[in-house]
Amino acid sequence: MKRINGLYLLGAVAALAMVSCGGRIGGGGYDTPTPAGTAVSMATFKGLMYGTATPGRQMSIKLHGSDSQGNPYTGTYTVVSDGPTTFESQYVTKSRTLVTLQKGSDNPVTVSSSRYYLFSDNTLYKSVSSLGVTSVPTTQSVIPDIIHVGDVHNFLSITNSDGSITTTTWIMEPEYHGNTKFILSAAIKSGDVVTSTEENTYYLDPSGNPYRMKVSLTINGVTINMSGFTIL
């Protein structure tokens, strides 16, 4: 199967493609939604994703869910901050994502991805997956330190070494009782054809700490939904 590389699930797209081929609760219902314009600190999220947090700090999530054909899925998703390093003569910060997924009783699939950000401005320099796919940005913006509920922005356009292109946007949506949802939406195209879409929802508490994650991925006509609570 053609190898593809997601961005912020960072390997889960590829892992799910391979598999498919072979806490704090924020409330809900009629609870009070977080007001539009509420400021949300992205410090914890950025520290992990950009590799600027203390080296070794990580966020782990146990995922479970099913696909649109009724097949169960389980797995784990971990982001690790590795801190400053040198890569291809560039002074960068590094973060890694480790994803293990299992469809029913099939053998689990593990995929890792390393991301390298320029130390000077936190822009993505390159991403390298354990499947051998490298990804280089063509356009990008850095996630702000503070995002307000209702903000939406184009995030990244990335060219992958397998010939595909990944474009990503983000939006901050309200949850309840001061909690929020930071949503990253990506589309992967081969030529003019969208081969997969991915939406990752990070639930943030009032301090901006991730406490839950939901993943929705559509590939080869099958949609997979998974979720889990985080351990920081």
C-alpha positions, 0 to 999 in steps of 0.5 A: 500500500502507498505510504502516507504521512499525517502531520499532528497525529504523526504516523497514525494516518500511516499506521491506520492505512497499514492496519486497514489493509491487512481525566477531566470531563468537560461536561456536555449536554446543557452545561455552560459553553465556554464564551467566544473570544476566551483566551487559551494558553497553548504553552503546554501543547506547543512545548510538547509538539515543538519539542521545547518542553523539558526533554523527556516530557511526554503526553500519552493517550490510550485510544479506542474506537471503531470504523464505519464497518464496525471493526474495533480499534485500540492503540496508544498515541505518545508525544515526546519532547526531545529538546534542542539538538542538531539535525542536518547542520541545523540547530533545532528542537525535536519532538517524536510521536509514537503510535501503536494501533490494532484492528480487532485481534490483528497484529498491532502496527507501530509507526514513529515520526520525528519532527525538527523545528528551527530553534530560532523561530519554531518553524518546521524544518523537516519531519521524518517517519519510520516508514521512510517518508520525509515531509518538508513544509512549503508554507506554514505558520507557527501556532500562537502562544495564545489562541481565542475561542473562534479563531481559525487559521491556515496552518501548514502545507507540506510536500511528502517524499512519496509525492503526496501533499498535506494541507492543515488548518486549525480552529479553536472551538468552545467546550464547557466550563472554560474547556476548549477544543483545538482542532487540526484538520488535514487533507492528503492529496495525491495529484488532484485526488484527496486520498485521506482526511484527518481531524484531530481534536485536542480537548484543553482544560482552562489552563490549556492542558490537553486532557482528551483527544479524538481522532477521525480519519477517512481512508479508502472509503472507511472512516475510523473514529477513536478517542482517549484521555491523556496522561501528562 
